[in-house]
């Protein structure tokens, strides 16, 4: 029996990129507080109020990433920092494999499919960090593949609720996945009257399973906060910046899709209904840009060759895209490729440099930090302090949403030296200041001759006079 699809090429590509990703050291600012929350969940149960800060201590915190945090911590508990690298590499390999597989479902010529997938792979590179967010991106890539397969085999959609259930416990990006799945089901409802019951059932069950999380109905509060009202003061929550490398790649992907849509055959309603909403979400924040690239890979694979041919014809250039379609490898080849790719990724992760890169963190200040509340820390160092200085609660950290409101406004006022910064210091009862030497508040503290406990080229620790 002839096979219509093989996983050999996607697995091969995933193995290469997964193994290569192990060259990057650990050190994402949010990793440390994710690990701390994962450890807390395992040892003490799921915490629903803050215990890591002194500014929002005891206030409710989000639990939307609890499973992702537990998985990251278990990887660390099993293999140390190399466990983090191995898990990250496996997720990267899975994302790349799923992107290439989705492109292959739209384009039988392997070389063309890989070329179409490369922009998406390049943009996801900026999200290859040690966070539950990476798991969410992997789930999104899996959803895109399922939706591609469901175009001809609608029953494939029956796997969507199971994916959403896992996703909703990993990361808040499940909301985008659910919206995309609902749009695909709506298109199926219009196109295939015989599949309307299936489409309705998939949407209903997918919505219902999102409530099977520790957050319950409030899981949607977290999702809406990330997608509808992200704090713009945080760089990754800001709108995409085309002057940055990731922004340039994102702009290239958007332009490629627009040009392809203009020069190739008419775009199907299904593609328009999926790409437009994902593009809207991707344009709302820098961290969301990989979603559109992943969603557009199959479209570029299917329509890109026509667009390239049209451009070549206008410039009277003879361009011949590869026409060779190889025989689909056997299942044994797929299994062998999977084993080799897995061994390469895991082996590379185990032999990689495991220790995190702490050069950007105030490691030299740890022994000088006063215990107890009162230390005002730089935002980027909050997670680091939660993990490495648990006796010193933080002012703010990358969890971000628990601080939205007074705490975040006070932090912005203080570090930017706003008009009421002295009032913030007094009202909050701040006792020490751990910030970057070039920050406005650090410069002002030097002018006021606040005592310096320790400093380096990357940090300075002040004691605030007359504090209690």
Residue pairs with C-beta under 8 A, 6 or more apart in sequence:
2 328
3 328
3 329
3 330
3 331
4 328
5 101
5 104
5 105
5 328
6 328
6 329
6 333
6 334
7 97
7 101
7 334
7 337
7 338
8 329
8 333
8 334
8 337
9 100
9 104
9 110
9 113
9 114
10 96
10 97
10 98
10 100
10 101
10 104
11 97
11 334
11 337
11 338
11 341
12 337
12 341
13 96
13 97
13 100
13 114
13 117
13 121
14 92
14 93
14 94
14 95
14 96
14 97
14 100
14 341
14 345
15 93
15 337
15 340
15 341
15 342
15 344
15 345
16 96
16 344
17 92
17 93
17 96
17 121
18 89
18 90
18 92
18 93
18 94
18 96
18 341
18 344
18 345
18 348
19 89
19 93
19 344
19 345
19 347
19 348
20 348
21 88
21 89
21 92
21 93
21 128
22 85
22 86
22 88
22 89
22 345
22 348
22 349
22 352
23 352
24 128
25 353
25 355
25 356
25 357
26 81
26 84
26 85
26 130
26 354
26 355
26 356
26 357
27 356
27 357
27 358
27 360
28 129
28 130
28 131
29 380
29 381
29 382
29 383
29 384
29 398
30 129
30 130
30 131
30 383
30 398
31 72
31 84
31 129
31 130
31 131
31 356
31 383
32 383
32 384
32 386
32 387
32 388
33 52
33 382
33 383
33 386
33 387
33 397
33 398
33 399
34 65
34 68
34 69
34 72
34 73
34 130
34 131
34 132
34 383
35 69
35 72
35 73
35 76
35 387
36 52
36 383
36 386
36 387
36 390
37 47
37 65
37 66
37 69
38 69
38 70
38 71
38 72
38 73
38 74
39 73
40 47
40 51
41 47
41 66
41 69
41 70
41 73
42 70
42 73
42 74
46 63
46 66
46 214
47 61
47 63
48 60
48 61
48 63
49 57
49 58
49 59
49 60
49 61
50 56
50 57
50 58
50 59
50 60
50 61
50 402
51 57
52 386
52 393
52 394
52 397
52 399
53 382
53 393
53 394
53 395
53 396
53 397
53 402
53 403
53 407
54 372
54 373
54 374
54 375
54 393
54 394
54 395
55 394
55 395
55 396
55 403
55 407
55 410
55 428
56 402
56 403
56 407
57 373
57 393
59 402
60 402
61 399
61 402
62 172
62 215
62 222
62 399
62 401
62 402
63 213
63 214
63 215
64 168
64 171
64 172
64 213
64 215
64 219
64 222
64 223
65 132
65 170
65 171
65 172
66 169
66 213
66 214
67 132
67 166
67 169
67 170
68 131
68 132
68 135
68 136
68 169
68 170
68 171
69 132
71 87
71 135
71 170
72 84
72 87
72 130
72 131
72 132
75 83
75 84
75 86
75 87
76 83
76 84
77 83
79 86
79 350
80 354
81 354
81 355
81 356
82 349
82 350
82 352
82 354
84 130
84 354
85 349
85 352
85 354
86 345
86 346
86 349
86 350
87 130
87 349
88 128
88 129
88 130
88 134
88 349
89 345
89 346
89 348
89 349
90 345
90 346
90 349
91 134
91 135
91 138
92 128
92 134
93 341
93 345
94 138
94 141
94 142
95 124
95 134
95 137
95 138
95 141
95 294
96 117
96 121
96 124
98 138
98 141
98 142
98 144
98 145
99 117
99 120
99 121
99 124
99 141
99 144
99 294
99 297
100 113
100 114
100 117
101 145
102 117
102 141
102 144
102 145
102 148
102 294
102 297
102 298
103 113
103 114
103 116
103 117
103 297
103 298
103 300
103 301
104 110
104 113
104 301
105 145
105 148
105 149
105 298
106 113
106 148
106 298
106 299
106 301
106 302
107 113
107 116
107 298
107 301
107 302
107 305
108 325
109 321
109 322
109 323
109 324
109 325
110 326
111 322
112 301
112 304
112 305
112 321
112 322
113 301
115 304
116 297
116 298
116 300
116 301
116 304
117 297
117 301
119 249
119 252
119 253
119 256
119 293
119 296
119 297
119 300
120 253
120 290
120 293
120 294
120 296
120 297
122 249
122 293
123 246
123 249
123 250
123 253
123 289
123 290
123 293
124 137
124 290
124 293
124 294
126 245
126 246
126 249
126 289
126 290
127 133
127 134
127 137
127 287
127 290
128 134
132 170
132 171
133 171
133 173
133 287
135 170
135 171
136 167
136 170
136 171
136 172
136 173
136 174
137 173
137 290
137 291
137 294
139 163
139 166
139 167
139 170
139 171
139 173
139 174
139 177
140 173
140 176
140 177
140 291
140 294
140 295
141 294
142 163
143 160
143 163
143 177
143 180
143 181
144 180
144 294
144 295
144 297
144 298
146 156
146 157
146 159
146 160
146 163
147 157
147 180
147 181
147 184
147 274
148 298
149 156
150 156
150 157
150 184
150 188
151 270
154 188
154 192
154 195
154 198
154 199
155 198
157 181
157 184
157 185
157 188
157 198
157 199
157 202
158 198
158 202
160 181
160 202
160 206
161 202
161 205
161 206
161 208
161 209
162 209
163 177
164 174
164 177
164 178
164 181
164 206
164 209
164 210
165 209
165 210
165 212
167 173
167 174
167 177
168 174
168 209
168 210
168 212
168 213
168 219
169 213
169 214
172 219
172 222
172 223
172 225
172 226
173 223
173 226
173 291
174 210
174 223
175 220
175 223
175 224
175 226
175 227
176 227
176 278
176 281
176 288
176 291
178 206
178 207
178 210
179 277
180 274
180 277
180 278
180 295
181 202
181 203
181 206
182 203
182 206
183 273
183 274
183 277
184 270
184 273
184 274
185 199
185 200
185 202
185 203
186 199
186 273
187 269
187 270
187 273
188 195
188 196
188 198
188 199
189 195
189 196
189 199
189 200
190 269
191 269
191 270
210 219
210 220
211 217
211 219
213 219
215 221
215 222
222 401
225 401
225 404
226 285
227 281
227 284
227 285
227 288
230 237
230 284
230 285
231 237
231 400
231 404
231 408
232 238
232 239
233 408
233 412
234 379
234 400
235 286
236 285
236 286
236 287
237 285
237 286
237 287
238 285
238 286
239 283
239 284
239 285
239 286
240 246
240 247
240 250
240 251
240 282
240 283
240 285
240 286
240 289
241 247
241 286
242 248
242 250
242 251
244 286
246 286
246 289
247 286
247 289
249 293
250 282
250 289
250 292
250 293
253 292
253 293
253 296
254 279
254 292
256 296
256 300
256 304
257 275
257 296
257 299
257 300
259 307
259 311
260 299
260 300
260 303
260 304
260 306
260 307
261 267
261 303
262 307
263 306
263 307
263 310
263 311
264 303
264 304
264 306
264 307
264 310
265 303
265 306
267 299
267 303
271 299
274 295
275 292
275 295
275 296
275 299
278 291
278 292
278 295
279 292
281 288
281 291
281 292
282 288
282 289
282 290
282 291
282 292
282 293
283 289
305 321
308 319
308 321
309 319
309 321
312 318
312 319
358 384
359 458
360 380
360 458
361 381
361 384
361 388
362 381
362 384
362 434
362 456
362 458
362 459
362 461
363 388
364 454
364 456
364 459
365 434
365 453
365 454
365 459
365 461
366 388
366 389
368 453
368 454
368 461
369 375
369 385
369 389
369 391
369 392
369 432
369 434
369 461
370 392
370 431
370 432
371 391
371 392
372 391
372 392
372 393
373 393
373 429
373 431
374 429
374 430
374 431
374 432
374 467
375 385
375 392
375 393
375 394
375 395
375 430
375 431
375 432
375 433
375 434
376 395
376 411
376 414
376 425
376 428
376 430
376 432
376 433
376 434
376 435
377 385
377 394
377 395
377 396
377 397
377 434
377 435
378 415
378 434
378 435
378 436
378 439
378 459
379 396
379 397
379 398
379 411
379 415
381 434
381 459
382 394
382 395
382 396
382 397
382 398
382 399
383 397
383 398
385 392
385 394
385 397
385 434
386 394
386 397
395 407
395 411
395 428
395 430
396 403
396 407
396 408
396 411
400 408
403 411
410 424
410 427
410 428
412 418
413 419
413 420
413 421
413 424
414 421
414 424
414 425
414 430
414 441
415 435
415 439
415 440
415 441
416 440
416 441
417 440
417 441
417 444
421 441
421 444
424 430
425 464
425 467
429 467
429 468
430 464
430 467
431 463
431 464
431 467
431 468
432 453
432 461
432 462
432 463
432 464
432 467
433 441
433 442
433 445
433 450
433 461
433 462
433 464
434 459
434 460
434 461
434 462
435 441
435 442
435 459
435 460
436 442
436 458
436 459
436 460
437 455
437 457
437 458
437 459
437 460
442 460
442 462
445 460
445 462
450 462
450 463
450 464
450 465
451 462
451 463
451 465
452 460
452 461
452 462
452 463
453 461
453 462
453 463
454 460
454 461
455 461
